[in-house]
Amino acid sequence: MKKISISQIKEVAQQAYEQVKGNTDGKNADYIPYLANIDKNLFGISICLLNGQKITIGDYNYRFGIESVSKVHTAILVLRQYGAQKILDMIGADATGLPFNSIIAILLENDHPSTPLVNAGAISACSMVQPVGEATQKWNAIVENITDLCGDAPQLIDELYKSESATNFNNRSIAWLLKNYNRIYDDPDMSLDLYTRQCSLGVTAEMLSVAAGTIANHGVNPVTNKQVFETELTPKITSMIASVGFYEHTGDWMYTSGIPAKTGVGGGVMGVLPGVMGISAFAPPLDGSGNSVKAQLAIKFIMNKLGLNIFNGEQVTVVE
């Protein structure tokens, strides 16, 4: 049994922040105009322990575009609505080994969109959200689910939504290619719009750490104590994050960090250490694969400094 004190976690998180904050590598996503203009110096870290206590540093309360991290939330929603086997049958749970927005992946695996955590599978997941055919009710279900997971309501960043909608040509192709293979389960344009809108929701690093803590806590939000999803779905969503959270670089991430985590081009990274904590970091500059440079460095530092790793087989207890 490995014991780690809250004071240790606080100290190491502060060390990570101090070490990483001056890093100038990477650049903001420029293919979405709104993201290109976000202050590149913003940087925040948040950790949510399973007793509901939060450790927050820097710009942890700045609202940024959730982007692809939202794929985890909506994957949980459709898992809740359909069950694990149905999601495996209708979408899949396998990594593509290709970029997040790959069209080739659909052509190669036309029998299923691979996983809800890449663009094709996420658009397919949005099409599955119940009630089918009801855009407003589907959107309300998506927002309510994210609110339950985060313990706080996200806010649509309208400028980001308009910016995304005007530039989502690749995703339009994905939606209709899915239709061609009967792997989208509602109107393609509506499903794409729901996906684009959910990516444009504003969240904070603190909110994402709570959502990660909810997954780590077997579906129970550590802050609100609400049972958001069934305990048996926890390993399903965690395995998806572990297999494709960093897309084609997920293996490298797991090897160097030891924590399943999901990234988004808004600059957020959300990590889940089952039974221990949720962690999130945010900083806009991205590496060449669209992942936040500082967020990656900070989370890796914290995990390695504390000796935490999902693969080391240790039981970990956080003590006062």
C-alpha positions in Angstrom: 0.0 0.0 0.0 1.5 3.3 -1.1 0.5 6.3 1.0 0.7 9.9 -0.3 -0.2 12.9 1.8 -2.2 15.8 0.5 0.7 18.2 1.4 3.0 16.1 -0.8 0.6 16.5 -3.7 0.3 20.2 -3.1 4.0 20.6 -3.0 4.7 18.6 -6.2 1.9 20.4 -8.0 3.4 23.7 -7.1 6.9 22.5 -8.2 5.4 21.4 -11.6 3.8 24.8 -12.0 7.0 26.7 -11.3 9.1 24.5 -13.5 6.8 24.6 -16.5 5.3 28.1 -16.5 8.2 29.7 -18.3 8.2 27.2 -21.2 7.7 28.9 -24.6 7.4 25.9 -26.8 4.5 25.3 -29.1 1.9 27.6 -30.5 -1.9 28.2 -30.3 -4.1 26.3 -32.7 -4.4 28.7 -35.7 -6.8 26.7 -37.9 -9.6 27.8 -35.6 -9.4 31.6 -35.6 -10.8 32.0 -32.0 -8.2 29.8 -30.5 -5.3 31.6 -32.2 -6.1 34.8 -30.2 -6.2 33.2 -26.7 -3.4 34.5 -24.4 -0.6 32.1 -24.8 0.7 32.7 -21.3 -2.3 31.3 -19.5 -1.5 28.2 -17.5 -3.4 26.4 -14.8 -3.4 23.1 -12.9 -6.2 21.5 -10.9 -6.3 18.2 -9.0 -9.5 16.7 -7.6 -9.1 14.1 -4.8 -11.8 11.6 -4.2 -12.9 13.3 -0.9 -13.8 16.3 -3.0 -10.8 18.4 -2.0 -9.3 20.4 -4.9 -5.7 21.6 -5.3 -5.6 24.5 -7.8 -2.8 26.6 -9.1 -2.5 29.4 -11.7 -5.2 30.1 -14.2 -7.3 27.0 -13.1 -10.5 29.0 -13.3 -10.1 30.4 -16.8 -12.8 29.2 -19.2 -11.4 27.8 -22.4 -12.9 25.7 -25.2 -13.3 22.1 -24.1 -12.8 20.8 -27.7 -12.0 17.1 -27.9 -12.0 16.5 -24.2 -15.8 16.7 -24.6 -15.6 13.3 -26.5 -15.0 11.6 -23.1 -18.1 13.2 -21.6 -20.4 12.3 -24.5 -19.0 8.8 -24.7 -20.1 8.5 -21.0 -23.5 9.8 -22.0 -24.1 7.2 -24.7 -22.6 4.5 -22.5 -25.3 5.4 -19.9 -28.0 5.4 -22.5 -27.1 2.3 -24.5 -24.8 0.2 -22.3 -21.2 -1.0 -23.0 -21.9 -3.7 -25.5 -24.1 -1.6 -27.7 -21.4 1.1 -27.9 -18.9 -1.5 -28.9 -21.2 -2.8 -31.6 -22.3 0.6 -33.0 -19.0 2.6 -32.7 -16.2 0.5 -31.3 -13.4 0.9 -28.8 -10.3 0.5 -30.8 -7.5 3.0 -31.5 -7.1 4.0 -35.2 -3.3 4.7 -34.9 -4.1 7.7 -37.1 -4.7 11.5 -36.5 -7.9 12.4 -34.7 -9.7 13.7 -37.8 -8.6 11.0 -40.2 -10.9 10.2 -43.1 -8.6 7.3 -44.1 -9.4 5.6 -40.8 -13.1 5.4 -41.8 -12.2 4.0 -45.3 -10.0 1.4 -43.7 -12.5 0.4 -41.0 -15.8 1.1 -42.7 -17.5 -1.5 -40.5 -17.3 0.9 -37.5 -15.9 4.4 -36.6 -13.4 2.8 -34.2 -13.9 4.8 -30.9 -16.0 7.6 -29.6 -12.7 9.5 -28.8 -11.8 10.4 -32.4 -13.8 12.8 -34.5 -15.7 10.1 -36.5 -16.7 8.2 -33.4 -17.6 11.3 -31.5 -19.9 12.6 -34.3 -21.5 9.1 -34.4 -21.9 9.3 -30.6 -23.7 12.6 -30.9 -26.0 11.1 -33.5 -26.8 8.3 -30.9 -27.7 10.7 -28.0 -31.3 10.2 -27.1 -34.0 11.2 -28.0 -33.0 10.6 -31.6 -34.3 13.3 -34.0 -34.8 15.9 -31.3 -31.9 18.4 -31.6 -32.8 20.6 -28.6 -33.4 17.7 -26.3 -30.2 16.0 -27.4 -28.3 19.2 -26.8 -29.9 19.6 -23.3 -28.8 16.0 -22.5 -25.2 16.6 -23.6 -25.0 19.8 -21.5 -26.7 18.2 -18.4 -24.3 15.3 -18.6 -21.2 17.5 -18.7 -22.7 19.6 -15.8 -23.1 16.4 -13.7 -19.6 15.2 -14.5 -18.0 18.6 -13.8 -20.2 19.7 -10.9 -20.6 23.0 -12.7 -22.4 24.1 -15.9 -20.3 24.7 -19.0 -21.0 27.9 -21.0 -21.2 28.0 -24.8 -18.4 30.3 -26.2 -20.5 31.6 -29.1 -17.5 33.1 -31.0 -15.7 29.8 -30.8 -18.8 28.0 -32.0 -19.2 30.3 -35.0 -15.4 30.0 -35.8 -15.6 26.2 -35.6 -18.7 26.0 -37.7 -17.2 28.1 -40.5 -14.1 26.0 -40.7 -15.2 22.4 -40.1 -15.0 21.2 -43.7 -13.1 18.0 -42.8 -15.7 17.0 -40.2 -18.5 17.6 -42.7 -16.8 15.0 -44.9 -16.6 12.6 -42.0 -20.3 13.0 -41.1 -21.4 12.1 -44.6 -18.9 9.3 -45.1 -20.3 7.8 -41.9 -23.7 8.1 -43.5 -22.4 6.3 -46.5 -21.4 3.3 -44.3 -24.6 3.5 -42.1 -22.5 4.4 -39.0 -24.3 7.6 -38.2 -27.7 7.2 -36.5 -29.4 10.5 -36.9 -29.4 13.4 -39.4 -25.7 14.0 -40.3 -25.9 17.8 -40.3 -27.6 17.9 -36.9 -25.1 15.4 -35.5 -22.2 17.4 -36.7 -23.7 20.6 -35.3 -24.1 19.0 -31.9 -20.5 17.8 -32.0 -19.3 21.3 -33.0 -21.3 23.0 -30.3 -20.1 20.6 -27.6 -16.5 21.3 -28.6 -17.2 25.0 -28.2 -18.4 24.8 -24.6 -16.3 26.8 -22.1 -14.9 24.9 -19.1 -12.1 25.4 -16.6 -9.2 23.2 -15.6 -10.9 22.9 -12.2 -14.1 21.6 -13.8 -12.2 19.0 -15.9 -10.4 17.8 -12.8 -13.7 17.2 -11.1 -15.0 15.3 -14.2 -11.8 13.2 -14.1 -12.3 12.7 -10.4 -15.8 11.5 -11.1 -14.4 8.8 -13.4 -11.7 7.9 -10.9 -14.4 7.7 -8.2 -16.4 5.0 -10.0 -19.0 7.4 -11.4 -19.6 9.4 -8.2 -18.9 13.1 -8.4 -16.5 13.7 -5.5 -17.7 17.3 -5.0 -21.5 16.9 -5.4 -21.6 13.2 -4.3 -24.0 12.5 -7.2 -23.8 9.1 -8.9 -23.4 10.3 -12.4 -23.0 6.9 -14.1 -22.9 3.3 -13.2 -19.8 1.9 -11.5 -19.4 -0.9 -14.1 -18.9 1.7 -16.8 -15.7 3.1 -15.2 -13.2 0.6 -16.7 -14.9 1.0 -20.1 -14.4 4.7 -20.3 -10.9 4.6 -18.7 -9.8 2.0 -21.2 -10.9 4.1 -24.1 -9.0 7.1 -22.7 -5.9 4.9 -22.1 -6.0 3.6 -25.7 -6.6 6.8 -27.7 -6.5 9.8 -25.4 -3.5 11.3 -27.3 -4.5 9.8 -30.6 -1.5 8.4 -32.6 0.9 9.3 -29.7 -1.1 7.7 -26.9 1.5 4.9 -26.5 4.3 7.5 -25.9 2.1 9.4 -23.5 1.2 6.3 -21.4 4.8 5.2 -21.4 6.1 8.5 -20.1 3.2 9.6 -17.8 1.5 6.4 -16.6 -2.0 8.1 -16.5 -4.9 7.8 -19.0 -5.6 11.3 -20.3 -7.6 13.1 -22.9 -6.3 16.1 -24.8 -8.0 18.9 -26.7 -6.8 21.7 -29.0 -8.2 24.3 -26.7 -5.2 23.6 -24.5 -6.8 21.3 -21.9 -5.6 17.9 -20.8 -7.7 15.7 -18.4 -6.1 12.8 -16.7 -7.8 9.9 -14.7 -5.9 7.9 -12.0 -8.6 5.4 -11.0 -9.2 5.2 -7.3 -6.9 8.1 -6.5 -7.7 11.4 -8.3 -8.6 13.4 -11.4 -6.1 15.9 -12.7 -6.3 18.6 -15.4 -3.9 21.2 -16.8 -4.5 24.0 -19.3 -2.2 26.1 -21.5 -3.0 27.2 -25.1 0.3 26.5 -26.9 0.2 23.1 -28.6 2.8 20.8 -30.0 2.7 19.6 -33.6 0.1 16.9 -32.8 -2.3 19.4 -31.2 -1.6 18.7 -27.5 -0.8 21.3 -24.9 2.9 21.5 -24.3 2.7 22.8 -20.7 -0.2 20.7 -19.7 1.6 17.5 -20.8 4.8 18.5 -19.0 3.0 19.5 -15.8 1.0 16.2 -15.5 4.0 14.1 -16.3 6.1 15.9 -13.7 3.4 15.4 -11.0 2.9 11.7 -11.8 6.6 10.8 -12.0 7.6 12.9 -9.0 4.9 11.2 -6.8 5.7 7.8 -8.3 2.1 7.3 -9.5 1.5 5.0 -12.4 -1.6 3.0 -13.5 0.7 0.2 -14.5 2.8 -0.3 -11.4 0.2 -2.4 -9.6 0.3 -0.4 -6.3 -2.7 0.4 -4.3 -2.5 4.1 -3.5 -4.1 5.9 -0.5 -4.2 9.7 -0.1 -3.9 10.7 3.6 -4.1 14.0 5.4 
